[in-house]
Amino acid sequence: MALDINQWLDNNTVSLSGRVVVITGATGGLGRHVVRDLLKTGAKIIMLERSMSVMQEFSQELLKEFPNAEVECIEIDLNQIQSVNLAVAQLINRRIDYLILNAGVYNVPLTTSQLSYNNVFQINFISQYYLTKQLLPALQRTNGKVVAVTSIAHNYVKLVEDDVDFSKQAKKASKVYGNSKRFLTLALSEFFKDRDDVRLALVHPGITLTPMTNAKNSKLTGAVMKLLFPKPAVAALNIVRGVFADINYDEWIGPKTAKIWGLPTVSKLPTATTEERAKVFNLAESICKVIDKLNSLN
């Protein structure tokens, strides 16, 4: 029997009328479903994306479906720290109840960012970690929540101190991607470990076919993924669940069965040593200090 998503939403969400959700990657394969699901709860959505035209087109589509919806678009290029700064300037004095870190890239040609890290590491980790820190005052005002979309791929890599962004493994896209998600997972987990003013939910969608995962796949591989794994609309429910469920420091939300199939459930976060957690967090903080120094020079 096919899942009735609207029924699931009725059973697992509450009204977010008057609440503001900021989401990166809002027009992506999962983001579009998350935005629609949260509009059904009455939330106001602020989309952060690189392409204003894509966001505006999606907004018009949403307003036809939800005539009373409040949807706003703010440009952000997560590969450019200056663009992150400009987005922060537009948001810092606004109400923010939820910040969903959904943006991600995978298996793309690697380039080097202004900070000398590859673009996958920059987009998936550095910019979204920095965005979170910069928007913390706004989230503190509402006792808000960060929902960070990580991946089961993060559990198949470990920190390599002389190749922090895995640029030396450029041909292994899954490792470059998994490493960026490991940094996001561990750094945010440590950052929010002892906080009670802003909450964190780490979530993962399992495996599903989206434009990101399909970018370099053959038609056959895409067809197999579509047949075997949950549809994006179902996978997106793991992100939605993160908005409403409070979880512990050592937990995350993802599909119930083998972390691939089934409805969202809370489980133990895959382990990392205390030493690796500390090193990842310290590296994240040192990168942010470099960004702050660059900002002061501009």
N, C-alpha and C positions, 0 to 999 in steps of 0.2 A: 504494500500500500504506500502510495506516495505521501510524503510529508506535507501536511497542511501548514504552510509557513505562517499564514495569518493567525491560525489557531495557536501555534507555538508562541508567536509574539504576544498574543492575548494572555497566555499563561506565564510568560517569563519576563514581561516588561511592565513598567508603570508609566504614567503620564510624565512627559518631560516638558510640558507646557511652561513657557517662561525660561527654560534652560537653553543654554547656548553650547553647541558642539562644534569645535574646530577640528577639521579632519584633513590630513595630508593624503595625497593619492585618491582623492574623492571621485575621480572620473575613471579609475581603473576597473579591472574586472571584478574585484571584490568591493571596492569603494562604492560603486554605483548601487549595489545591493544594500550596503550598510546605510548609505544616505537615505534610500527609500524606506528602509525599515525604521529608521529613527524619525523620519518625517511623519510616519504613522503614529508615533508617540507624541507628536506635537512639538518636537524640538525645533529650535532655529539652527540652521546649518550654515557654517562658514567654511567654504571649500578653499583649500590651498593647493594650487596646481601651477605648473609651469606655463600652460597655455590658457590665456584668458578666453580665446575664442571657443576652445573646447568646453571650458566651464560654462560660458554663456549659453552655448547650444544645449548643454545638459540641463542648465537652469530652466530654459524655456520648455524643455521636455518635462521637467518635474512640475512646473507650474500648470501645465495642462492636466497632469495627473492629480496634483494637490493644489487647487486654486488658491487656498489660503496659506500656503507654505511661505516661510521666510527663509530665503536662500541668498547668500552673499558670496561673492567671489573675490579672492585676493591672490594675486600672482606671487609665486615663489619658485625660484630655481634652486633646488637643494644642492646643486653642484657649485653654487656660487654663494659664499658667505655674505657678501654684500646684499644679495637678494633676500637672504634670511633676515638680515638686519632690517631691511625695509619692511618686510612683513611683520616683524616684531613691533616696529614703530607704529604700525596700524592697529595692532592688537593689544598692546600692553595696558592701555587704559580702558579696555573694553571688559565686559562681563564674559568670562569663560568658565563654564562648568565642567566640560570634558574636552580633553585634547587627545585625539586618536592619531597615533603615528602609524599610518597605513601605507605610506609611499614605499616603494621598493623597486630596484632594478636587478635583473639577473641575466647572465650570459650576453652581455653587451661588449662591444669593443672597449678595452680599457684605455682611459686617458688619465692624465695627471692633473689634479686640482691645484688651486692656488696654495694649498697647504702641503703639497707634495705627496698626497695620498691618491690612490686610484679612485675613480668616480663611483664605483660600487660602494666602497668603504665610506666615501664622503656622503653619498646620498642616503644610504641605508642606515648609517650609524652617526657619523660626526654631526651633520647638519640637524638631524632630528633630536639628538641628545642635547645639542646646543640650544635648539629651539625650545626644548622643554625647560632648560635652566633659565632661559631669558624670560619665558612666560610664567615662571613660577609665582611671581607676585600677584598676577591676575588670578591664577588658580588658588592661591592662598586666600584671596578675598572671598571665594565661594566655597572653601573647603572642597575644592574640585578633585578631579581624577584624571590620571593619564592612563590611556589604554594603548599599550605598545604591541604591535603585531610582529611577532618573531616567527621562527620556523623550526621544524624538527631538524632541519639541516644544521642548525647551530650545535647540535650534539655530536656531530661527526668530525669536528675539528677541535684543536686546542691552540692556545696562545703560542705564537712563535715570535719571540722577542726581537729577532733580527729580521723579521719580515712581517711587521705588525698588520699590514693590510693585505697580505698574501699576494703581493704583486709578482713575486718570483714564481707563483703558481698560476700565472695568467691563463694557461691553457686548461685549467681545471675550474671551470665556471662554478660548479657546485660548491667547491671549497672556498673560493673567493666570496661567494654569496653567503655561505654558512658562517664564515669567519666574521663578516660584517654583522650578521644577526647575533652571533655569539657576543660580540662587543656590546651591541645594543641591549641584549638580554641581561648580561652580567653587570654592566655599568649602571643601568637604570635600577636594577634590583638592589645594588649596593647604595645608590644615591637615595633611594626611598626607604631603605631598611628601617631606619629609626624615626621616620617622619610620621606625624599624625595629623598634619594640617592639609596635606595633599596625599591622595591614595594612588596606588599603582595596580594595574591588572595587566599581567603578561598573558597574551593569547596567541594561538596559532591556528591556522585554518586546515591543517593537514595537507593533503595533496588534491589539487583541483586544476582544471584547465582554464587558464586565463590568458589574455594577450601576453602577459609577462612570461609565463611558463611555455607558451606556444611559439614564442618569437623565433627560436632556433630549432624547433622540433620538425620532423618530417610530418607529412599529412597522416601517415600511418600511425606514428607515435601519438599524435594529437587525438586521433580517433580512438586509440586504445585507452588513453587517459580519460577521454570523455565517457567511454563505456564502463571503465572499472572504478573510477573515483567519483566522489560526490560532486554535484553541480555547484558552481560558484554561489548560487543563491543559498544553498545549504551550508557551504563552507563559511560564508559570511556571518552566519548566526553565531559562530564562535567569537567573532569580534563584537557583535551586538551584546552577547552574554557578558562580555567583559565590562561593558558600560554599567550593567545592573548588579553584577555579583561581586561582593567583596571577598578577596582571597588573601591568604597569608604570604609572607615573604618567600617561602620556599615552594610556592604552588604556581600553576598556570592553568589556562583553560584551553581545551582542544577537543577534537573528536574522541569519543569514548573507546572505540575498538581499535587497538594497535596504533592509536594516534592518527588514524586515517579515516575511518568510517564512524558513523553514528553521530548522535546529538552531542552538543557541548557538555563537557563535564570537567570538574576540577580534579587535577592530579598533581603529584609531586613533580616539581621542576627537575629535569635531569641534573645530576650533580656536577659541581665543579669544585675544585679544592679551594680552601680559604685563601691560599697563596695566589692562585690564579685570579680569583675574584678581586683581590686587593690590587694586583698588578693591572688588571683591565681597568678598574675604577681609577687608579692613579694615572694611567695613560690617558683616559678620557678627560680627567681634570686638567692634565698638563696641556692637552690639545686645546681645551677651552681657554686656558691662560694665554696661549699663543694667539688665538683668535681675538681675545680682549686686547692684547698688545697691538695687533694689526689694526683693530678698530680705532684705538687711541691715536694712531699715526695718520689716519685718514681724516 
